Amino acid sequence: MTVREDEVKEIISNTAAKTWKEWNMLINSYKNTYWHNNSEEGEAIARRLINAGKVSQPRTEGKGTHNISTGHWAEIDANEQGE
């Protein structure tokens, strides 16, 4: 499934980065693993989503995280979208 960046409401991440130093370390790690095919684009997208406030990190609030064992994408209903 491909999702356009402008369609993303929120990324629920299992990360716990609280500072830009921690984000930078995480992003550099992801560039060498998950995003190795296009690391610069992966970084650019991640930074745009972080700056837009679209990356939620439940672990930084002492909460559990989304389990992707049933899939990577979670759909929201129209009521949650304010429609």
ABEGO torsion letter per residue (X at the ends): XBBBAAABABBBBABABABAAAAAAAAAAAAABAAAABAAAAAAAAAAAAAAGABBBAAAAGBBBBBAAAEABBBBBAAAAGX
